[in-house]
């Protein structure tokens, strides 16, 4: 289970960096607080002064869906990210971010499905997958990575 969580969080982290966000940290040992139970966590910072709101929403969709897509590629099982309970929070974040991009629910579903396919094609490329796997290896070894560590790992591959 820890390996699957590492691939999931590495997907979020890699895509966050690729779209110009800043990873604050990623961990397989999240704090046990009053929020929902989680097996891993990532904190992403969005440079609101660098991108218009629409672009941030587009990027948030991609980052939200990147965890499920990384799991799909890793397991070889192409599920719909909207239909698995363990991906509900990611799907909901993508759904909410896409609300201004595609206000009608049917069009929003099509938009999110296209974004999922595009991410799958991106992350399934050798260079991106190697970067993602390097994040996974470090995350499994250390359980928590600071954003700067993730950026250093990714830079050597991209």
Rosetta blueprint (number, residue, H / E / L):
1 X L
2 X H
3 X H
4 X H
5 X H
6 X H
7 X H
8 X H
9 X H
10 X H
11 X H
12 X H
13 X H
14 X H
15 X H
16 X H
17 X H
18 X H
19 X L
20 X L
21 X L
22 X E
23 X E
24 X E
25 X E
26 X E
27 X E
28 X L
29 X L
30 X L
31 X L
32 X L
33 X L
34 X L
35 X L
36 X L
37 X L
38 X L
39 X L
40 X L
41 X E
42 X E
43 X E
44 X E
45 X E
46 X L
47 X L
48 X L
49 X L
50 X L
51 X L
52 X L
53 X H
54 X H
55 X H
56 X H
57 X H
58 X H
59 X H
60 X H
61 X H
62 X H
63 X H
64 X H
65 X H
66 X H
67 X H
68 X H
69 X H
70 X H
71 X H
72 X H
73 X H
74 X H
75 X H
76 X L
77 X L
78 X L
79 X L
80 X L
81 X L
82 X L
83 X L
84 X L
85 X H
86 X H
87 X H
88 X H
89 X H
90 X H
91 X H
92 X H
93 X H
94 X H
95 X H
96 X H
97 X H
98 X L
99 X L
100 X L
101 X L
102 X L
103 X L
104 X L
105 X H
106 X H
107 X H
108 X H
109 X H
110 X H
111 X H
112 X H
113 X H
114 X H
115 X H
116 X H
117 X H
118 X H
119 X H
120 X H
121 X H
122 X H
123 X H
124 X L
125 X L
126 X H
127 X H
128 X H
129 X H
130 X H
131 X H
132 X H
133 X H
134 X H
135 X H
136 X H
137 X H
138 X H
139 X H
140 X H
141 X H
142 X H
143 X L
144 X E
145 X E
146 X E
147 X H
148 X H
149 X H
150 X H
151 X H
152 X H
153 X H
154 X H
155 X H
156 X H
157 X H
158 X L
